[in-house]
């Protein structure tokens, strides 16, 4: 039986946990969500969501993994064996769902980092990305992907497949090295580099002509939107997704901590670091958009976009206009690659930790098998319809998979486990005594428990009901019903069945359940 891994230092754990949280969404999703939902005023629901859902669930997952010294499936099994499936479902659909297409997007970034050296996208980055690079079925009239062609698969995009192979190989090499010698060492290099490159891009962008115009659109508050339910749903969704909650990652990562680790402090550091990073990244994003709008004599609303459109269409347009744009583009896509890999290695580790907890298997063989299967699965998203498949699978796994895990997780720990043992565990390493101990217990932890039992489930429940109402109103983004059912609902169901199957197998040392 292999000895359980452990972090070498607490700072190594923090770098790894922050690296898991800080991903592509912090850079290309948050700024647009803030812009669309009231600009500076969005920070009000955002901060409320951080304190009532983000940090409470993050602290729950840290405390659960650390207290049980277990991955997500084992931790829930120890609470009550009939909830073991929840831990398996989280790590399963995240690895064999989210990571499959997430690593393909990192592969796109690898290609675009090289494209930046000669501005290969030319004068029309939109056409280059969709028709030349991805070769996705395209609607010329709408100048957008033809969503109805979701089943029109015509083969692999070999340049993408090659980059995906390189990213999976990098992930394998890091995780293969182990928690301390692989993930921790890589995090201690990647995270400082990530912060330095981000700072360089922000400073560079802020001094561009028109940067102020972009920043004003980003931060100018529109308080009229604060009363809109969609804005609050957007805030809770952003916090939940950007902190890697419901992935099973933070439970596994905290299980490798030393017994004297301060869970409360670590939760605050990771939560605040993630939020500060994405708020600051928004200044760089909108400075560039302001520069591009100024250079082309357009309004910000004409050039702003979110997600894939921002990274692979809007930003390449801006890079082509920049002095020394090749260098800026290289750094920008390198930044995305680092942010992506620091997140993807954590997904692999969460599933690996679960497998090793349950079965007597050698770690290195498990990691190799996971990465080989993952690479094969990623090839589904490296075809000409990969973008369409990615969009559907991403929507359903994020909107329904992760949020469902968050709701059930809060219910199981908040109501069934009652959190008393976790409260005692968190307090035990704070070094508090007397009055300070009582204040912390009766104020901070009581508020934490209240959020877990009431605020978080209700907020996430409203979000999932809102999504379902929209789902029944019309098929997601105009995709055919067959695509939505097979790729969206089907992916959720298959991973759910797989999770129940794994939870039914005996734990190592057991002969039956």
C-alpha positions as CSV (number, residue, x, y, z in Angstrom):
1,X,0.0,0.0,0.0
2,X,1.5,3.4,-1.0
3,X,1.9,6.0,1.7
4,X,-0.5,8.9,1.3
5,X,1.0,12.0,-0.3
6,X,1.6,15.2,1.6
7,X,2.4,18.8,0.7
8,X,6.0,19.8,1.5
9,X,4.9,23.3,2.7
10,X,1.7,25.2,3.3
11,X,2.7,27.8,0.7
12,X,3.0,25.0,-1.9
13,X,-0.6,24.0,-1.1
14,X,-1.7,27.6,-1.4
15,X,0.0,28.0,-4.8
16,X,-1.6,24.7,-6.0
17,X,-5.1,25.6,-4.7
18,X,-4.9,29.1,-6.1
19,X,-3.7,27.7,-9.4
20,X,-6.7,25.3,-9.5
21,X,-9.0,28.3,-8.9
22,X,-7.4,30.7,-11.2
23,X,-8.1,29.5,-14.7
24,X,-9.2,30.6,-18.1
25,X,-12.6,31.8,-16.8
26,X,-10.9,34.4,-14.5
27,X,-9.4,36.1,-17.5
28,X,-12.0,35.8,-20.2
29,X,-15.3,35.3,-18.3
30,X,-15.3,37.6,-15.3
31,X,-14.6,40.9,-17.0
32,X,-17.5,40.4,-19.4
33,X,-19.9,39.2,-16.7
34,X,-19.0,42.3,-14.6
35,X,-19.5,44.6,-17.6
36,X,-22.8,43.0,-18.5
37,X,-24.1,43.1,-15.0
38,X,-23.6,46.6,-13.8
39,X,-19.9,47.3,-14.0
40,X,-18.6,48.4,-10.7
41,X,-22.0,47.9,-9.1
42,X,-21.6,44.1,-9.9
43,X,-19.0,44.0,-7.1
44,X,-21.8,44.3,-4.5
45,X,-23.6,41.0,-5.4
46,X,-20.1,39.5,-6.2
47,X,-18.8,40.2,-2.7
48,X,-22.0,39.0,-1.1
49,X,-21.7,35.8,-3.1
50,X,-18.1,35.4,-2.1
51,X,-18.9,35.6,1.6
52,X,-22.2,33.6,1.6
53,X,-21.3,30.8,-0.9
54,X,-17.8,30.9,-2.1
55,X,-15.8,31.0,1.1
56,X,-18.3,28.9,3.0
57,X,-18.2,26.0,0.5
58,X,-14.4,26.4,0.1
59,X,-14.0,26.1,3.8
60,X,-16.4,23.1,3.9
61,X,-14.3,21.3,1.3
62,X,-11.0,22.2,2.9
63,X,-12.2,21.1,6.3
64,X,-13.8,17.9,5.0
65,X,-10.8,16.7,3.2
66,X,-8.4,17.7,6.0
67,X,-10.5,16.2,8.8
68,X,-11.2,12.9,7.0
69,X,-7.8,12.8,5.3
70,X,-9.6,11.6,2.2
71,X,-10.6,12.3,-1.4
72,X,-14.2,13.4,-2.1
73,X,-15.7,9.9,-2.4
74,X,-14.0,8.6,0.7
75,X,-14.9,11.7,2.7
76,X,-18.6,11.3,1.8
77,X,-18.4,7.6,2.4
78,X,-17.2,8.2,5.9
79,X,-20.1,10.6,6.6
80,X,-22.6,8.1,5.2
81,X,-21.9,5.3,2.7
82,X,-25.0,6.1,0.7
83,X,-23.6,9.5,-0.2
84,X,-20.3,8.2,-1.6
85,X,-21.7,8.5,-5.2
86,X,-21.7,12.3,-4.8
87,X,-17.9,12.4,-4.5
88,X,-17.5,10.0,-7.4
89,X,-19.9,11.9,-9.6
90,X,-18.0,15.2,-9.0
91,X,-14.5,13.8,-9.8
92,X,-15.9,11.7,-12.7
93,X,-17.8,14.3,-14.8
94,X,-15.1,16.9,-14.1
95,X,-12.3,14.6,-15.4
96,X,-14.2,12.8,-18.1
97,X,-16.2,15.9,-19.1
98,X,-14.8,19.3,-18.2
99,X,-11.1,18.4,-18.5
100,X,-11.6,16.8,-21.9
101,X,-12.6,20.0,-23.6
102,X,-10.8,22.3,-21.2
103,X,-7.5,20.8,-22.3
104,X,-8.5,21.2,-26.0
105,X,-9.0,24.9,-25.3
106,X,-5.5,25.0,-23.8
107,X,-4.3,23.3,-27.0
108,X,-5.9,26.2,-29.0
109,X,-3.9,28.6,-26.8
110,X,-0.7,26.7,-27.7
111,X,-1.5,27.1,-31.4
112,X,-2.3,30.7,-31.0
113,X,0.8,31.4,-29.0
114,X,2.8,30.3,-32.1
115,X,0.4,32.1,-34.4
116,X,1.1,35.3,-32.5
117,X,4.7,35.3,-33.7
118,X,3.7,36.2,-37.2
119,X,0.1,37.3,-36.7
120,X,-1.1,34.3,-38.7
121,X,-4.8,35.2,-38.3
122,X,-4.4,38.1,-40.8
123,X,-7.0,40.8,-41.3
124,X,-10.0,38.7,-40.3
125,X,-9.4,36.8,-37.0
126,X,-13.1,35.8,-36.9
127,X,-13.0,33.9,-40.2
128,X,-9.5,32.5,-39.4
129,X,-10.6,31.1,-36.1
130,X,-13.9,29.5,-37.1
131,X,-13.3,28.5,-40.7
132,X,-9.6,28.0,-41.2
133,X,-8.4,26.9,-37.7
134,X,-11.4,25.0,-36.4
135,X,-13.1,24.4,-39.7
136,X,-16.4,24.4,-37.8
137,X,-19.6,24.4,-39.9
138,X,-20.2,28.1,-40.4
139,X,-23.3,30.3,-41.1
140,X,-22.0,33.0,-43.5
141,X,-25.2,35.0,-43.1
142,X,-24.9,35.2,-39.3
143,X,-21.1,35.2,-39.3
144,X,-21.3,32.6,-36.6
145,X,-21.0,28.8,-36.2
146,X,-24.0,26.8,-37.6
147,X,-25.2,25.3,-34.4
148,X,-27.7,23.0,-36.3
149,X,-24.7,21.1,-37.8
150,X,-23.7,19.5,-34.5
151,X,-23.5,16.0,-36.0
152,X,-21.7,17.1,-39.2
153,X,-18.3,15.6,-38.1
154,X,-15.8,15.3,-40.8
155,X,-12.5,14.4,-39.1
156,X,-9.8,15.6,-36.7
157,X,-8.0,18.9,-36.9
158,X,-4.5,17.6,-36.6
159,X,-2.8,20.8,-35.6
160,X,-5.2,20.9,-32.6
161,X,-4.8,17.2,-31.8
162,X,-1.0,17.7,-31.7
163,X,-1.3,20.6,-29.3
164,X,-3.7,18.6,-27.2
165,X,-1.3,15.7,-27.0
166,X,1.4,18.1,-25.8
167,X,-0.8,19.5,-23.1
168,X,-1.9,16.1,-21.9
169,X,1.8,15.0,-21.9
170,X,2.7,18.1,-19.8
171,X,-0.2,17.3,-17.3
172,X,1.0,13.7,-17.1
173,X,4.6,14.7,-16.4
174,X,3.6,17.1,-13.6
175,X,1.1,14.8,-11.8
176,X,3.3,11.7,-12.4
177,X,5.9,13.3,-10.2
178,X,3.6,13.2,-7.2
179,X,2.0,15.8,-5.0
180,X,5.2,17.2,-3.5
181,X,7.7,16.7,-6.3
182,X,5.3,17.2,-9.2
183,X,2.3,19.4,-8.5
184,X,3.9,21.5,-5.7
185,X,7.1,22.1,-7.6
186,X,5.2,23.0,-10.7
187,X,2.8,25.3,-8.8
188,X,5.7,27.2,-7.2
189,X,7.1,28.0,-10.6
190,X,3.8,28.5,-12.5
191,X,1.9,30.7,-10.1
192,X,4.6,33.4,-9.6
193,X,5.2,33.4,-13.4
194,X,1.4,33.7,-13.9
195,X,1.2,36.7,-11.6
196,X,4.3,38.4,-13.2
197,X,3.0,38.0,-16.7
198,X,-0.5,39.2,-15.7
199,X,1.0,42.3,-14.0
200,X,3.1,43.0,-17.1
201,X,0.1,42.8,-19.4
202,X,-2.1,45.0,-17.1
203,X,0.6,47.7,-16.9
204,X,1.3,47.5,-20.6
205,X,-2.4,47.7,-21.4
206,X,-3.1,50.6,-19.0
207,X,-0.7,52.9,-20.8
208,X,-2.2,52.3,-24.3
209,X,-4.2,55.1,-26.0
210,X,-7.9,54.6,-25.2
211,X,-7.2,52.4,-22.2
212,X,-9.1,54.8,-19.9
213,X,-12.2,54.5,-22.1
214,X,-12.2,50.7,-21.7
215,X,-11.6,50.8,-17.9
216,X,-14.5,53.3,-17.4
217,X,-16.9,50.8,-19.2
218,X,-15.5,48.1,-16.9
219,X,-15.9,49.9,-13.5
220,X,-18.6,52.5,-14.0
221,X,-21.4,51.4,-11.7
222,X,-25.0,50.9,-13.0
223,X,-26.9,50.5,-9.8
224,X,-30.2,50.0,-11.6
225,X,-29.1,46.4,-12.4
226,X,-28.6,45.5,-8.7
227,X,-32.3,44.6,-8.4
228,X,-32.2,42.3,-11.4
229,X,-32.3,38.6,-10.3
230,X,-30.0,37.7,-13.3
231,X,-27.2,39.8,-11.9
232,X,-27.3,38.0,-8.6
233,X,-27.4,34.6,-10.4
234,X,-24.5,35.7,-12.4
235,X,-22.5,36.7,-9.3
236,X,-23.1,33.4,-7.5
237,X,-22.4,31.4,-10.7
238,X,-19.1,33.3,-11.2
239,X,-17.9,32.7,-7.7
240,X,-18.9,29.0,-7.7
241,X,-17.2,28.2,-11.0
242,X,-14.1,30.3,-10.5
243,X,-13.2,28.7,-7.2
244,X,-13.3,25.2,-8.5
245,X,-16.1,24.3,-6.1
246,X,-17.9,21.0,-6.6
247,X,-15.0,19.6,-8.5
248,X,-13.7,17.4,-5.6
249,X,-10.3,19.2,-6.1
250,X,-10.2,21.2,-2.9
251,X,-11.2,18.1,-0.8
252,X,-8.3,16.1,-2.2
253,X,-5.8,18.9,-2.0
254,X,-6.6,19.7,1.6
255,X,-6.3,16.0,2.5
256,X,-2.5,16.3,1.8
257,X,-2.0,19.1,4.3
258,X,-0.2,18.6,7.6
259,X,-2.4,18.1,10.7
260,X,-1.6,21.5,12.1
261,X,-2.8,23.4,9.0
262,X,-5.0,26.5,9.5
263,X,-8.1,25.7,7.4
264,X,-9.8,29.0,8.1
265,X,-6.8,31.2,7.0
266,X,-6.2,29.0,4.0
267,X,-9.8,29.4,2.9
268,X,-9.6,33.2,3.1
269,X,-6.3,33.3,1.2
270,X,-7.4,31.2,-1.6
271,X,-10.9,32.8,-1.9
272,X,-9.6,36.4,-1.8
273,X,-6.6,35.6,-4.1
274,X,-8.9,34.2,-6.8
275,X,-11.3,37.2,-6.6
276,X,-8.5,39.8,-6.5
277,X,-6.9,38.2,-9.5
278,X,-9.9,38.2,-11.7
279,X,-10.9,41.7,-10.8
280,X,-7.4,42.9,-11.6
281,X,-7.3,40.9,-14.8
282,X,-10.4,42.8,-16.0
283,X,-8.4,46.0,-16.0
284,X,-6.0,44.5,-18.5
285,X,-8.8,43.0,-20.7
286,X,-10.8,46.2,-20.9
287,X,-7.8,48.4,-21.4
288,X,-7.0,46.4,-24.5
289,X,-10.6,46.6,-25.7
290,X,-10.6,50.4,-25.1
291,X,-7.4,50.7,-27.2
292,X,-9.0,48.6,-30.0
293,X,-12.2,50.7,-29.9
294,X,-10.2,53.9,-30.1
295,X,-8.0,52.7,-32.9
296,X,-11.0,51.6,-35.0
297,X,-13.2,54.5,-33.9
298,X,-15.8,52.2,-32.4
299,X,-17.7,51.9,-29.2
300,X,-16.7,49.4,-26.5
301,X,-20.0,47.6,-27.0
302,X,-18.9,46.9,-30.6
303,X,-15.7,45.2,-29.7
304,X,-16.4,43.6,-26.3
305,X,-17.0,39.9,-26.2
306,X,-16.8,37.0,-23.7
307,X,-15.1,33.7,-23.5
308,X,-13.8,32.1,-26.6
309,X,-14.8,35.2,-28.7
310,X,-12.6,37.4,-26.5
311,X,-9.5,35.2,-26.5
312,X,-9.5,34.0,-30.1
313,X,-11.2,36.8,-32.0
314,X,-11.3,40.1,-30.1
315,X,-7.8,39.9,-28.6
316,X,-6.1,38.8,-31.9
317,X,-7.7,41.9,-33.5
318,X,-6.2,44.0,-30.8
319,X,-2.8,42.3,-31.0
320,X,-2.6,43.1,-34.7
321,X,-3.0,46.8,-33.9
322,X,-0.5,46.9,-31.0
323,X,3.1,48.0,-31.4
324,X,5.1,44.9,-30.6
325,X,1.9,43.0,-30.9
326,X,3.7,39.7,-31.5
327,X,5.3,39.9,-28.1
328,X,2.1,40.9,-26.4
329,X,0.2,38.0,-28.1
330,X,2.9,35.5,-27.1
331,X,2.7,36.6,-23.5
332,X,-1.1,36.7,-23.5
333,X,-1.5,33.1,-24.8
334,X,1.3,31.9,-22.6
335,X,-0.7,33.3,-19.7
336,X,-3.7,31.4,-20.7
337,X,-1.7,28.2,-21.0
338,X,-0.2,28.5,-17.5
339,X,-3.6,29.3,-16.0
340,X,-5.2,26.3,-17.9
341,X,-2.5,23.8,-16.9
342,X,-2.5,24.8,-13.2
343,X,-6.2,24.0,-13.2
344,X,-6.1,20.9,-15.3
345,X,-3.5,19.1,-13.2
346,X,-5.7,19.6,-10.2
347,X,-8.6,17.8,-11.9
348,X,-6.4,14.8,-12.7
349,X,-5.1,14.7,-9.1
350,X,-8.6,14.8,-7.7
351,X,-9.7,11.7,-9.6
352,X,-6.3,10.0,-9.0
353,X,-6.7,10.6,-5.2
354,X,-10.2,9.0,-5.3
355,X,-9.0,5.9,-7.2
356,X,-6.0,5.4,-4.9
357,X,-8.1,5.8,-1.8
358,X,-10.5,3.1,-2.9
359,X,-8.3,0.6,-4.8
360,X,-4.9,-0.9,-4.2
361,X,-3.3,0.3,-7.4
362,X,0.1,2.0,-8.1
363,X,-0.2,5.7,-8.5
364,X,2.0,6.1,-11.6
365,X,0.0,3.5,-13.5
366,X,-3.3,5.1,-12.5
367,X,-2.1,8.5,-13.7
368,X,-0.8,7.1,-17.0
369,X,-4.1,5.3,-17.7
370,X,-6.1,8.5,-16.8
371,X,-4.0,10.7,-19.2
372,X,-4.2,8.2,-22.0
373,X,-8.0,7.9,-21.7
374,X,-8.3,11.6,-21.3
375,X,-6.3,12.3,-24.5
376,X,-8.5,9.9,-26.4
377,X,-11.6,11.6,-25.0
378,X,-10.3,15.0,-25.8
379,X,-10.0,14.1,-29.5
380,X,-13.8,14.2,-29.7
381,X,-13.5,18.0,-29.2
382,X,-10.6,18.3,-31.6
383,X,-12.8,17.6,-34.6
384,X,-14.5,20.2,-36.9
385,X,-17.6,20.1,-34.7
386,X,-15.6,20.2,-31.4
387,X,-16.6,23.7,-30.7
388,X,-20.3,22.9,-30.9
389,X,-19.9,19.8,-28.7
390,X,-17.8,21.8,-26.3
391,X,-20.4,24.4,-25.9
392,X,-23.2,22.0,-25.2
393,X,-21.3,19.8,-22.7
394,X,-19.8,22.8,-20.9
395,X,-23.2,24.3,-20.5
396,X,-24.8,21.3,-19.0
397,X,-21.9,20.1,-16.8
398,X,-21.5,23.6,-15.3
399,X,-25.1,24.7,-15.1
400,X,-26.4,21.4,-13.7
401,X,-23.6,19.1,-12.7
402,X,-21.5,21.5,-10.5
403,X,-24.4,23.3,-9.1
404,X,-26.2,20.1,-8.1
405,X,-23.0,18.9,-6.4
406,X,-22.8,22.2,-4.5
407,X,-26.4,22.0,-3.3
408,X,-26.2,18.3,-2.2
409,X,-22.8,18.9,-0.6
410,X,-24.2,21.7,1.5
411,X,-27.2,19.6,2.4
412,X,-25.2,16.5,3.4
413,X,-22.6,18.4,5.5
414,X,-24.9,21.2,6.8
415,X,-27.9,19.1,7.8
416,X,-26.9,15.4,8.0
417,X,-23.3,15.8,9.3
418,X,-24.4,18.9,11.2
419,X,-20.9,20.5,10.8
420,X,-20.2,20.3,14.6
421,X,-17.1,18.0,14.0
422,X,-15.9,20.2,11.2
423,X,-16.3,23.3,13.4
424,X,-14.3,21.8,16.1
425,X,-11.7,20.7,13.6
426,X,-11.4,24.2,12.1
427,X,-11.1,25.8,15.6
428,X,-8.5,23.3,16.8
429,X,-5.7,24.8,14.7
430,X,-6.5,28.5,15.1
431,X,-4.6,28.9,18.3
432,X,-7.5,30.8,19.9
433,X,-8.5,30.6,23.6
434,X,-10.9,32.2,26.0
435,X,-13.0,35.0,24.7
436,X,-11.5,35.0,21.2
437,X,-12.4,31.3,20.8
438,X,-16.0,32.0,21.9
439,X,-16.3,35.0,19.6
440,X,-15.0,33.0,16.6
441,X,-17.2,30.0,17.4
442,X,-20.4,31.9,18.0
443,X,-20.0,34.6,15.3
444,X,-17.8,33.3,12.4
445,X,-18.6,29.6,12.5
446,X,-22.3,30.1,13.3
447,X,-22.5,32.4,10.2
448,X,-20.7,29.8,8.2
449,X,-23.1,27.1,9.2
450,X,-26.1,29.3,8.5
451,X,-24.8,30.0,5.0
452,X,-24.2,26.3,4.3
453,X,-27.7,25.3,5.5
454,X,-29.7,28.1,4.1
455,X,-28.1,30.8,1.9
456,X,-25.9,28.6,-0.4
457,X,-28.6,26.0,-1.2
458,X,-31.2,28.6,-1.8
459,X,-29.0,30.7,-4.0
460,X,-27.8,27.8,-6.0
461,X,-31.3,26.4,-6.2
462,X,-32.6,29.6,-7.7
463,X,-29.8,29.5,-10.2
464,X,-30.6,26.0,-11.3
465,X,-34.3,26.6,-11.5
466,X,-33.7,29.7,-13.6
467,X,-31.6,27.7,-16.0
468,X,-34.2,25.0,-16.3
469,X,-36.9,27.5,-17.1
470,X,-34.8,28.8,-20.0
471,X,-34.0,25.3,-21.1
472,X,-37.7,24.4,-21.4
473,X,-38.4,27.6,-23.2
474,X,-36.2,26.7,-26.2
475,X,-33.2,24.4,-26.9
476,X,-29.9,25.8,-25.7
477,X,-28.4,28.2,-28.3
478,X,-30.6,26.8,-31.0
479,X,-28.9,23.4,-31.1
480,X,-31.0,20.5,-32.3
481,X,-32.9,18.6,-29.5
482,X,-30.9,15.5,-30.3
483,X,-27.6,17.3,-29.6
484,X,-28.9,18.7,-26.3
485,X,-30.2,15.4,-25.1
486,X,-27.3,13.2,-26.2
487,X,-24.4,15.5,-25.4
488,X,-25.8,17.5,-22.6
489,X,-28.3,15.4,-20.6
490,X,-26.6,12.2,-21.8
491,X,-23.1,13.2,-20.5
492,X,-24.6,14.0,-17.1
493,X,-26.5,10.7,-16.9
494,X,-23.6,8.5,-18.1
495,X,-21.2,10.0,-15.6
496,X,-23.9,9.6,-12.9
497,X,-24.3,5.9,-13.6
498,X,-20.5,5.4,-13.6
499,X,-20.4,7.2,-10.2
500,X,-23.0,4.8,-8.7
501,X,-21.1,1.9,-10.2
502,X,-17.8,2.9,-8.5
503,X,-19.5,3.6,-5.2
504,X,-20.9,0.0,-5.3
505,X,-17.4,-1.5,-5.4
506,X,-15.7,-2.6,-2.2
507,X,-13.0,-0.4,-0.6
508,X,-9.5,-1.9,-0.4
509,X,-9.4,-4.3,2.5
510,X,-13.2,-5.0,2.2
511,X,-14.7,-8.1,0.7
512,X,-18.2,-6.8,0.4
513,X,-20.4,-3.7,1.0
